[in-house]
Amino acid sequence: MADAVTKLAYEALQQGKSLVGVAHKEISTRLMELVAPAGAPKTLPIPPQMLKDLQASHKALMEVDWQEAEEGLYPTALLFDAPWGDWAARYPLVWLDMPSTWTRRSERNVRDLPRDVETDNYPDYYLQNFHHQTDGYLSDHSASLYDLQVEILFNGTADPMRRRVIKPLVQGLRAFADRPASSLRVLDVATGTGRTLHQLRSALPNAQLVGLDLSSAYLRQANRWLSQRPSELPQLVQGNAEAMPFAEGSMQGVTCVFLMHELPAEARQAVLDDCFRVLEPGGVLVLADSVQLSDSPQFEVAMDNFRRVFHEPYYRDYIGDDINGRLSAAGFSGIRASSHLMTRVWTATKP
Ligand SMILES: C[S@@+](CC[C@H](N)C(=O)[O-])C[C@H]1O[C@@H](n2cnc3c(N)ncnc32)[C@H](O)[C@@H]1O
């Protein structure tokens, strides 16, 4: 009985988030059409069948999220966990930030970055306003709004989609079941503000967690958020995922969430090659990113609209890319993949 009520509460929460996300996007698009019509994105209408498919996939995502909590992969409390107070306080800032986003979009200005950024420290492809967001990934202001902006973009499904890396990761780590859990090292590549690390900590309370990102501002935000529970605090390292500052074979598990679509093709391969290098033989890589045209052709319009609304310079190339082929080229075997709403999850093993 208690379980049924909790499940209902979870579904109601997800439906509520979805409504807020849809309403927010509808209002902001209408406002932009009024205030900055030249830059307002021209999106394609969602066909009725696609809407039905999206609703069915959303339902399936909630179901698998609930089931995997029931299986004990992570606590049910994680399904309700979010910095609600913090997000409520930041929500007005998301609106206040919008006019500058609209201006950049209207002017097609995608290199509007803080003046003090040491550009030599970053690859050229990184020095852009991804999603037209203020300061790109290069300021505390951007880092402070990012989580909420992603929640709105995905209608509240970002964490349920991120959690899909947990099961294949936990299963992959069973290859090291003869070792103490506290000796296992799991690296989250492009960890951003640490939302995936937070989910992983609930599932792997004893493992050593490490997060890597190019943005020191995003890592500061991750540190602020994760250090609210000091026992959870992972090691946070600034670095380029193409050449990570970790020894060969030093990790038993690697996750990487929502990075691939923001990289040019060569960098995508370089990141997968380096994930392979840092894994110990027998170790597991779990990669999560946008679905692609080959696995989810029914969502082609949604993929196209994403690219039209946000500055995502490598997305079109990504959705047609052969990630299985790239994983094989990096040396991985046992490659398998599954889709969860708008996220594709690949699991691969280092032989
Ligand atoms: C779309 S965000 C995803 C963040 C996080 N994984 C999540 O689930 O929210 C992309 C992240 O990749 C980071 N990033 C982009 N290129 C990178 C690179 N070459 N090396 C390391 N991090 C990179 C960005 O700083 C940003 O935090």
The ligand as an SDF file (V2000), in Angstrom:
LIG
                    3D

 27 29  0  0  0  0  0  0  0  0999 V2000
   25.7080   19.2480  -21.5720 C   0  0  0  0  0  0  0  0  0  0  0  0
   26.8300   19.3680  -20.2430 S   0  0  0  0  0  0  0  0  0  0  0  0
   26.5990   17.8190  -19.4030 C   0  0  0  0  0  0  0  0  0  0  0  0
   27.0050   17.8980  -17.9620 C   0  0  0  0  0  0  0  0  0  0  0  0
   26.5850   16.7130  -17.0770 C   0  0  0  0  0  0  0  0  0  0  0  0
   27.1980   15.4840  -17.4910 N   0  0  0  0  0  0  0  0  0  0  0  0
   25.0810   16.5770  -16.9980 C   0  0  0  0  0  0  0  0  0  0  0  0
   24.5710   15.4630  -17.0870 O   0  0  0  0  0  0  0  0  0  0  0  0
   24.4080   17.5850  -16.7810 O   0  0  0  0  0  0  0  0  0  0  0  0
   28.3770   19.1470  -21.0330 C   0  0  0  0  0  0  0  0  0  0  0  0
   29.5440   19.2580  -20.0750 C   0  0  0  0  0  0  0  0  0  0  0  0
   30.6950   18.8250  -20.7680 O   0  0  0  0  0  0  0  0  0  0  0  0
   31.7890   19.6420  -20.4020 C   0  0  0  0  0  0  0  0  0  0  0  0
   32.7790   19.5010  -21.4880 N   0  0  0  0  0  0  0  0  0  0  0  0
   32.6430   19.8490  -22.7850 C   0  0  0  0  0  0  0  0  0  0  0  0
   33.7420   19.5190  -23.4840 N   0  0  0  0  0  0  0  0  0  0  0  0
   34.5920   18.9310  -22.5950 C   0  0  0  0  0  0  0  0  0  0  0  0
   35.8850   18.3600  -22.6980 C   0  0  0  0  0  0  0  0  0  0  0  0
   36.5380   18.3110  -23.8600 N   0  0  0  0  0  0  0  0  0  0  0  0
   36.4600   17.8600  -21.5930 N   0  0  0  0  0  0  0  0  0  0  0  0
   35.8140   17.8780  -20.3990 C   0  0  0  0  0  0  0  0  0  0  0  0
   34.5840   18.4140  -20.2340 N   0  0  0  0  0  0  0  0  0  0  0  0
   33.9810   18.9310  -21.3310 C   0  0  0  0  0  0  0  0  0  0  0  0
   31.1750   21.0130  -20.2300 C   0  0  0  0  0  0  0  0  0  0  0  0
   31.9900   21.8600  -19.4560 O   0  0  0  0  0  0  0  0  0  0  0  0
   29.8480   20.6690  -19.5710 C   0  0  0  0  0  0  0  0  0  0  0  0
   29.9630   20.6510  -18.1820 O   0  0  0  0  0  0  0  0  0  0  0  0
  1  2  1  0
  2  3  1  0
  2 10  1  0
  3  4  1  0
  4  5  1  0
  5  6  1  0
  5  7  1  0
  7  8  2  0
  7  9  1  0
 10 11  1  0
 11 12  1  0
 11 26  1  0
 12 13  1  0
 13 14  1  0
 13 24  1  0
 14 15  1  0
 14 23  1  0
 15 16  2  0
 16 17  1  0
 17 18  1  0
 17 23  2  0
 18 19  1  0
 18 20  2  0
 20 21  1  0
 21 22  2  0
 22 23  1  0
 24 25  1  0
 24 26  1  0
 26 27  1  0
M  CHG  2   2   1   9  -1
M  END
$$$$
